[in-house]
Amino acid sequence: MSLRIYFIRHGETIYSQTGGYCGSIDPELTDAGHEMAHAFAEAYKSLPWKAIYCSPMQRTIATAKPLCEATGIEMKLRDGLKEIAYGEWEGQTPEYVNEHFNADYVRWLTEPAWNPPTGGETAVQIASRASLVIAEIEQNYPDGNVLVVSHKATIRVLLCSLLGIDLGRYRDRIDMPAASVSVVKFDVHGPMLQALGDRSYMSSDLRNRPGT
């Protein structure tokens, strides 16, 4: 049996609806976001889980909580799974950032692997800290199912790192809707993507909400 890591992005927040930059700030889930978390727990509670790793933000903790309660597994909080720090862009819209931080914004759009949001993190920095959590999981759980509850940019960067995709293309190559599930299997040939951005477990009403 191989290790399978299930990555889930947290459920809907007001920022996932509006498209504002939300990294270090910590909004709660919307009512729909809580519904997504409960739908995930209902669909996946029977899977034999070995561990649940979670970013220590309230939106990720709230997403993991229903499954933890259903399975009796205590979540392991890891700072390495936090979202990208957007620095001075936190809470702002892309339109605002383009107007007030145009040079940094253009550099970030062109090559985010090495160019950060103003005062924030690069994709390389995200990969460095988040990959330490993946290494911990691989060391402690050589087989079975492990859940990682994290964020849009962080999961996309991790998937690029694991699959050999240029980190600078994480925003161009991988979509990650709210509460979507991606699965990577680890075996003798290395990481293999088995599912990407799946939300088939939730109702069509939740899947079709604007901006998620």
N, C-alpha and C positions, 0 to 999 in steps of 0.2 A: 504494500500500500504506500502511496506517495503522499507528501504534504500538499494540501491545497489551501491557498490563502484566498479568502473571500474578502474583497474590498467593497465597502459600501460608503458612499458619500452621505453625509447627514441629510436629514429631511429638509423640507422647504423652510426658508426664513424670509423675512421681508426683503433682504438683499438679493436672494436668489430670484425673487420676483422682479425686482427693479433693475438688476444688473449693476448695482453699486459695488464698489470694491470693499470686501469684507474679509479681513484676515485676522488681525489681532483684536479687533472689536468683537464683542461676543453676544450677538442677538439670540433671543430664544427662538425655538421653532414656532411656526404658525400653527393654527389648529390643524391645517392640512398636513403640516410637517409631522405632527404627532400621530395623525392617522397613518401616514406612511410608515412610521416606526412600528406601530402596532401591526400593520399589515405584514411587514417584513418578519416580525417575530412569529406571527401566526403561520406564515408560510415556511419558515426555516427552523422552527423550534424542535422538530423531530430529527434534524440532522445531528449526528454525534459530534458535538463540538469539543475540541481539546482546550481552547482558550479564546478569550475575547480581548483584543487590544484596542485602545481608544485614545484619541486626542483628548486632552483635558479641558476642552471648551464645552460650555453648557449645551450647545447645539448638537455636538457629537455624543456627549453623555446621554442626553435625552433620546437620541436615536438608538443607542445601544441598550438603554435601560429595559424596555419591554422584553427583549430577548434574554437579557441577564435574569430578569425575574422569572421568565418561563422555564429557564434551564437550570437556575441555581448557580450559574457560573459568575464569579466576581470579575468585573472588568479590570484590566491592567492599564493604567493611565501612563502615556508616554509623551513627553514634550516633543519628541522627534516627529510625531504625527500631526503637529499643528499645521494650520494653513499658512501659506506664504504671508510674510509680513509686508504689507503694502506701504508702510512708512507714512509719508505725508499725503498719500492718496486714500487713506482709510476713510470709509464712509462717503467718498465722493463718486460721482458718475464719470464714465469715460469722457463725456463731453466737457465736464469741468476740468478733468485732468489734461485733456488735449489743449484746452485754452490756457491753463495756468502753468503747466509743466511740459510744454510741447516737445522740447528737445529730448528730455528723458523719456517721454511717452513714445516718441518715434523710435528711439533706440531700443526700448523694451519690446515694442511690437515687432521690430526687425530681428532682434537677437536676445530673447529673454534668458538664455542660458547664462550669459555673462553680464547683462545689463539689468539692474534692478529697478523697480519703482523707486521714486525719490526717497531715500532713507530706508528702503526695504531690502528684500532678499532676492538673490538670483535663483534660477532653477538649479544651478550647480550646488548652491548652499542647501536648498531644500533636499536635493537628492542625497547629499552627504549626511544630513541628520536623520532623514527618514530611512535610509538604507541600513543604519545601525539597528533600527527596530526590526527590519526584515531579517538581518543577520541573527539577532537574538531569537527570533521565532524559528529560523532554520536550525539553530543549535539546540533549542529546547524541545522542538516538536518535529522530529524527522518524518513523521507521517501523521495522517489525520487532517481534520478540518480546523482552521483557525480563522477567526473573523478580525478584520482590521476596519475600524470605523474612523474615517478621516474626512478630508475636504477635497474640493474640486481640483485645485491646482496640485495639491500634494499627491493625490492618487494618480493624476495624469503624469506627473513627473516620475513617480515610482514605476508606473507601467513602462514608460519610455526607458528608464534605466534598466529594468529587468529584461526588456525585449530587444534592447540594442537599437532603439530609436533615438535619433539626435535630440538631446534635451531641449535645444532651442526651438524644436518644432512641437512641443507638447500641446500648445494651444491650437495648432493647425491640424494635428493628426488624430487627436482623441477627444471625443465628446464625453461629458460626464454629467448627465441630468441629476437633479436632486433625488436622493435615496436610491440611485441606481447601483446595481451589483455587478462587479467584475470578478472573474475567477482566474487565478493562475495556478497551474499545477507544476510542482517541482519534482523532476526525476533525473535520471542519469544524463539526459541530454540538456538539462538546464530548464529554465522557466518556459512554460508553454501557456499561452493565453487560451482559455477555454470558454470564456464568456466576457462580453464587454457591454457595460451600460444597460444591463437588463432590468426592466421594470415590469415584466409580465406578471409578477406576483401581486401587483396592486390594481385597484379598480381603474376602469377607463376614465372615470371622473378625475382621479388623482393624476393619472398619466397625462391627461390633456390640459392640465392647468397651465395658464400662460406663464412663460418665463422659467419653467422648471425642467 
